[in-house]
Amino acid sequence: MEPSDIEAKTPGAESWEKLFLETLGRSSRKPFSGTIKVCDQVLELFDSANQFFYLSDYSSLRMLYVSPNIFHVLGFQPHEFDFRTLFEMIHPDDRKPVFEVAKMVLNREMTYISGNTDRHVVLYMSYRGARKSGRYSRISLTISRHIDPVGGVYDMGVIRDITHVRCGTRVNFALLGRRPIGELPAIIPDGGNTISKREQEIIYYISMGYSSRKIACELNLSEHTVNTHRKNILRKTGTRNLVDMLLYAATNGII
């Protein structure tokens, strides 16, 4: 396989850097030059429990501020979290769809995102991201654009650990402005091995020690349907037994 083919399937940090520098970096948007000040009230609201936030300039790929709670959410210290980390933490199976979402948004909303209008655009995405330990969790990333009257345009990203939400492994996203644009179609990773929401529910009950019969009662399914799902889960995860399947699920942020 040629390197270009590999890159097309799993875009790396270099692809992300090139994408932003060739779009936002070449727009009329001036790199942020102001001073970031975060008060205690903002930290109390946005930097707690399962989330943290960062302020950044995507046009120059500079992190302006990373809130302290990143350590509890992802295991990184604030100074360790830069754009390369943000890009490289995406699960290999999710990199292509997340990258395609970014390209679509930039092409569709370039005028707004580049700072040529006062209209605020908010992008929401959910995918699997790696903690510093290497273990994957299901995370959501919400990016909103803000304008500083002195310093210029900057973006706020809020990252939440949403592993507790049983929503499968599909990459989901929505683009919202003052007038909702609506949720755009989710993208399924190459290979068609997406773990569905129902399959994730079954994996969860298996991890709790439930039998197929008990799972069927919990989900109002037939025992035959549950067993079919179990076979499909083993096939999709490339595992041969429940122990390996549960290890795969835990490592990849499915449970």
C-alpha positions in Angstrom: 0.0 0.0 0.0 1.4 3.4 -0.9 1.9 6.0 1.9 -0.7 8.2 0.3 -3.2 5.4 0.5 -2.5 5.0 4.2 -2.7 8.7 4.8 -6.1 8.8 3.1 -7.4 6.2 5.5 -5.9 7.5 8.7 -5.0 11.2 8.4 -2.2 12.1 10.8 -1.3 15.4 12.6 0.5 16.6 9.4 -2.8 16.4 7.4 -4.7 18.3 10.1 -2.0 21.0 10.3 -2.0 21.4 6.5 -5.9 21.6 6.4 -6.1 24.4 8.9 -3.1 26.4 7.7 -4.3 26.2 4.1 -7.8 27.4 5.0 -8.0 29.5 8.2 -4.3 30.3 7.9 -4.8 31.9 4.5 -8.1 33.7 5.3 -8.4 37.4 6.3 -8.6 36.2 9.9 -5.7 37.7 11.8 -3.9 35.5 14.4 -5.1 36.2 17.9 -2.8 38.7 19.7 -4.8 39.5 22.8 -4.3 38.4 26.4 -6.4 35.6 27.8 -7.7 36.0 31.3 -9.9 33.3 32.8 -11.7 34.2 36.0 -12.6 31.8 38.8 -16.3 31.9 37.9 -15.6 30.6 34.4 -13.5 27.8 35.8 -16.3 26.9 38.2 -18.7 26.6 35.3 -16.6 24.9 32.7 -13.7 23.1 34.4 -15.2 20.4 36.6 -16.5 16.8 36.7 -16.1 15.2 33.3 -15.0 18.2 31.2 -12.4 20.8 30.6 -12.0 23.5 28.0 -9.3 25.2 25.9 -9.0 28.5 24.1 -7.1 28.5 20.9 -6.4 30.0 17.5 -7.0 27.5 14.8 -5.6 29.8 12.1 -2.2 29.6 13.6 -2.5 26.4 15.5 -1.8 27.9 18.9 -3.2 26.9 22.2 -3.9 30.1 24.2 -5.2 28.4 27.4 -5.9 24.9 28.6 -8.0 24.5 31.8 -6.6 22.4 34.7 -9.3 19.7 34.8 -7.8 18.2 31.6 -5.7 16.1 34.0 -8.8 14.4 35.5 -10.5 14.0 32.1 -7.5 12.9 29.9 -4.5 12.6 32.2 -2.5 15.4 30.5 -1.1 18.4 32.2 -2.3 21.7 30.6 1.2 22.4 29.1 1.2 19.0 27.4 -2.0 19.6 25.4 -1.3 21.2 22.0 -2.9 20.8 18.6 -0.8 17.8 17.7 -2.1 16.0 20.8 -5.6 17.0 19.9 -5.2 15.5 16.5 -3.2 12.4 17.4 -5.5 11.4 20.3 -8.3 10.5 17.8 -8.9 6.7 17.6 -7.4 5.4 14.3 -10.8 4.1 13.1 -12.3 7.5 13.7 -9.6 9.7 12.2 -10.9 9.6 8.6 -14.6 10.5 9.4 -13.5 13.2 11.9 -11.2 14.6 9.3 -13.9 14.6 6.6 -16.3 16.4 9.0 -13.6 19.1 9.5 -13.1 19.5 5.7 -16.9 19.7 5.2 -17.4 22.4 7.9 -14.5 24.5 6.7 -15.7 24.4 3.1 -19.3 25.1 4.0 -18.8 27.7 6.7 -15.5 29.3 5.8 -16.8 32.9 5.8 -18.2 32.5 9.3 -15.4 30.6 10.8 -12.6 32.8 9.3 -14.0 35.8 11.2 -15.5 37.7 8.3 -18.8 38.0 10.1 -20.1 38.3 13.6 -22.2 35.2 13.3 -21.2 32.5 15.8 -20.9 29.0 14.6 -20.8 26.0 16.9 -19.5 22.6 15.9 -20.3 19.5 18.0 -18.6 16.1 17.4 -18.4 12.9 19.4 -15.8 10.2 18.7 -13.2 8.1 20.6 -10.2 9.9 22.0 -7.2 8.5 23.9 -6.2 9.5 27.4 -2.5 9.9 28.1 -2.5 6.3 29.4 -3.4 5.1 25.9 -6.9 3.9 26.9 -9.7 5.2 24.7 -12.9 7.0 26.0 -15.9 8.3 24.2 -15.6 12.1 24.1 -17.5 15.0 22.8 -15.9 18.1 21.5 -17.8 21.4 21.1 -16.0 24.2 19.3 -17.4 27.8 19.2 -16.0 30.9 17.7 -15.5 34.1 19.7 -14.4 37.6 18.9 -12.2 39.7 21.2 -12.6 43.4 20.3 -8.8 43.9 20.8 -7.1 40.6 20.3 -9.0 39.2 17.4 -10.8 35.9 16.8 -10.3 32.8 18.9 -12.1 29.5 19.5 -13.3 27.8 22.6 -13.2 24.0 22.7 -15.0 22.0 25.4 -14.1 18.3 25.8 -16.3 16.0 27.8 -15.9 12.3 28.7 -19.2 10.8 27.6 -18.2 7.2 28.0 -21.3 6.7 30.2 -23.5 7.5 27.2 -24.2 4.3 25.4 -24.1 5.6 21.8 -22.0 3.1 19.9 -18.8 3.9 18.0 -20.1 6.0 15.2 -18.7 9.5 14.7 -21.5 12.0 15.2 -21.6 15.7 14.6 -23.9 18.7 14.3 -23.3 22.2 13.0 -25.3 25.0 14.6 -25.4 28.8 14.1 -27.9 31.4 15.1 -30.3 29.6 12.9 -29.9 25.8 13.4 -28.6 24.1 10.3 -29.7 20.8 11.6 -27.8 17.6 12.3 -25.8 16.3 9.4 -25.5 12.6 8.6 -23.1 10.6 10.7 -20.1 9.0 8.9 -19.3 5.4 9.3 -15.6 4.5 9.3 -14.2 2.5 6.4 -14.7 -1.2 6.6 -18.3 -1.1 7.9 -17.3 -2.4 11.4 -19.1 0.2 13.4 -20.4 -1.1 16.7 -24.1 -0.1 16.8 -25.8 1.4 19.9 -27.6 -1.9 20.4 -24.4 -3.9 20.2 -22.8 -1.5 22.7 -25.7 -2.1 25.1 -25.2 -5.9 24.8 -21.4 -5.5 25.4 -22.2 -3.5 28.5 -24.5 -6.2 29.8 -22.0 -9.0 29.0 -19.4 -7.0 31.0 -21.9 -7.1 33.9 -22.0 -10.9 33.7 -25.5 -11.2 32.2 -26.4 -14.3 30.2 -28.0 -14.0 26.8 -31.4 -14.9 28.3 -31.1 -12.1 30.9 -29.9 -9.6 28.3 -32.9 -10.5 26.1 -35.3 -9.8 29.0 -33.5 -6.4 29.8 -33.7 -5.3 26.1 -37.0 -6.9 25.2 -35.4 -9.0 22.5 -35.4 -12.7 21.7 -32.5 -14.8 23.0 -31.8 -15.8 19.4 -31.4 -12.1 18.4 -29.0 -11.5 21.3 -26.9 -14.5 20.3 -26.8 -13.1 16.7 -25.6 -9.8 18.0 -22.9 -11.5 20.1 -21.6 -13.3 17.0 -21.6 -10.1 15.1 -19.7 -8.3 17.9 -17.0 -11.0 17.9 -16.7 -10.6 14.1 -16.5 -6.8 14.1 -14.0 -6.7 16.9 -11.9 -9.5 15.4 -11.9 -11.5 18.7 -12.6 -15.2 19.3 -13.9 -15.2 22.9 -15.7 -13.0 25.4 -12.5 -12.2 27.4 -10.7 -10.8 24.4 -13.8 -9.0 23.2 -14.3 -7.3 26.6 -10.6 -6.3 26.6 -11.0 -4.8 23.1 -14.1 -3.0 24.2 -12.5 -1.5 27.3 -9.3 -0.5 25.4 -11.3 1.2 22.5 -13.7 3.2 24.6 -16.8 1.0 23.8 -17.5 0.3 27.5 
